[in-house]
Amino acid sequence: MAKPSASEAPKREPLAGVLLGGPRRSLEKLGSQTIRVVSELGEMVSLLLFAMLWLVRPPYRLRNHLAMMEFVGVGSLFIVVLTGTFTGMVFAAQSMYAFGLFGADALVGPTVTLALTRELAPVLTGLMVTGRAGSAVATELGTMRVSEQIDALKTMAVNPVQYLVAPRVLAGIVMVPILTVVFTVVGVLGAYLVTVVWGGQASGTFIEQTRYYVDAYDILSGVIKGAVFGMLIFLIACYKGYNAAGGAKGVGQATTQAVVVASITIFVVDYLLTIMLLL
Amino acid sequence: MGRLESEMPRQRPEEKDVAGHPRAADKGSSDVIISIRDLHKSFGGHEVLKGVNLDVEVGSTVVILGVSGSGKSVLMKHVIGLLRPDSGDVFVDGRSLSRTDEHGLQEVRRGFGMVFQTAALFDSMSVYGNVSFPLREHFRKMPESEIRERVSEKLAILGLSGHEDKFPGELSGGMRKRVGLARAVIMEPKIVLYDEPTTGLDPITTDDVDNMIMQAREALQVTSVVISHDIRSAFKVATKLAVLYDGRIVAEGQPEEIANHPHPHVRKFVGTHFHGS
């Protein structure tokens, strides 16, 4: 069988190219994804700055702000009360069992309260608000984007960042800390119910131990976390919705991304804030 | 229009259209309210607009015709400052949009009304809420009675009286477009832009929308710019037609001039209406 001439033979990639092709492509992919993430972060910071700037510039749409606060705060109250109560109850039940093993039942009250004020209340409230209000905001803005309602606002000389983004971010900053406090209060009440009413611990023990170990700074740290999470949830939701593209599928993707990114961000930022607040 | 002349490039990049016809602006039109000059725009390496030149005279209805994907909507978005050109400029009432910041663009946009292809009505608001929205935003101290009076007047002109409390989801396509127009003209703008106003509508509703555009010009004395690929409607409503092809205006003029234009694409495009081929 005749051998193909050099000109007919298929051109082979050099061995070095074959060996390095895979890692190079992976590096390129990693690089492009890094650029995309950094670029998105920059755009989000820019959106936040513009939203804050437009908050202090007229016109001041008080009714718009109150409506958003009602949507975020009052609208999320029921699920926050529900999850807060059961979180406190479950945590108290588990703590009673664990502390009972070495006779430290008296510490159930302060342990549950500290955990609630510092960590559980802001994180779980943030996650609840992300699922209920953050997803709704991403869907609403995404739908407005793909149906040209945001363009319509611009053509009517209404700034969409001022009209849509600023009230939502402000509602998050104001209402999520309040919901965090509500979560803490109902959580502690749930813990009281399990420990004192059903568990038989003396009421005075629960209250006095809690007062001794928990101070105002613990509550304040939870409130600070709530405010930061509130801002992040609605910034991410607004950014994802505002930049949605491609019809119903694009809106769905924007909503999913908003919920996933906001939830992960809450956990990561929670760790960073915890370290900062413990310093 | 002295300011317009002073801000425009001294040397016009294209004095004749592709087919060699003199431009409308060169025919002595002095009351130009929108002037598009050598507009270029690319997206991701794809050049959509390759040097568009067009003048829109006060009180006219200019229809920009073009096949789908020819860049009509991109051109329209430049006219109202929603997109920035790569090069070239759009002058509105003599004001360069390229050299205007976002705050200035908001001022310019107050002189515009825009009717979107999908109407772009706010889902969460009733017809009354949608139409009154610009008034509430820009005249914050206007009494409710005056807002109601103005909204009722516009709705009556467009045959929408009695539908104030309906929501966009309860309206037909034609009604949505009319509500969109009512919202666009409530501020009594000088210019109304229509983005594909008859796309996807049945023939009767298309006729209604055509009449609505002519009514807006006659009753409200507005200058209209319409982008469309609906040739029948275009020839009905236009006082001037422009054909966008391959990123450029290849023909512009009175409807009868366009009907007999020698450019092969124009002949092919409008021929489907006049000659059925």
Chai-1 contact restraints between the chains, C-beta under 6 A:
chainA,res_idxA,chainB,res_idxB,connection_type,confidence,min_distance_angstrom,max_distance_angstrom,comment,restraint_id
A,S147,B,T118,contact,1.0,0.0,6.0,A-B,restraint_1
A,E148,B,F116,contact,1.0,0.0,6.0,A-B,restraint_2
A,E148,B,T118,contact,1.0,0.0,6.0,A-B,restraint_3
A,E148,B,A120,contact,1.0,0.0,6.0,A-B,restraint_4
A,Q149,B,A120,contact,1.0,0.0,6.0,A-B,restraint_5
A,Q149,B,F122,contact,1.0,0.0,6.0,A-B,restraint_6
A,A152,B,A120,contact,1.0,0.0,6.0,A-B,restraint_7
A,T155,B,I80,contact,1.0,0.0,6.0,A-B,restraint_8
A,T155,B,R109,contact,1.0,0.0,6.0,A-B,restraint_9
A,T155,B,M114,contact,1.0,0.0,6.0,A-B,restraint_10
A,M156,B,P134,contact,1.0,0.0,6.0,A-B,restraint_11
A,A157,B,Q106,contact,1.0,0.0,6.0,A-B,restraint_12
A,A157,B,R109,contact,1.0,0.0,6.0,A-B,restraint_13
A,A157,B,R110,contact,1.0,0.0,6.0,A-B,restraint_14
A,V158,B,E137,contact,1.0,0.0,6.0,A-B,restraint_15
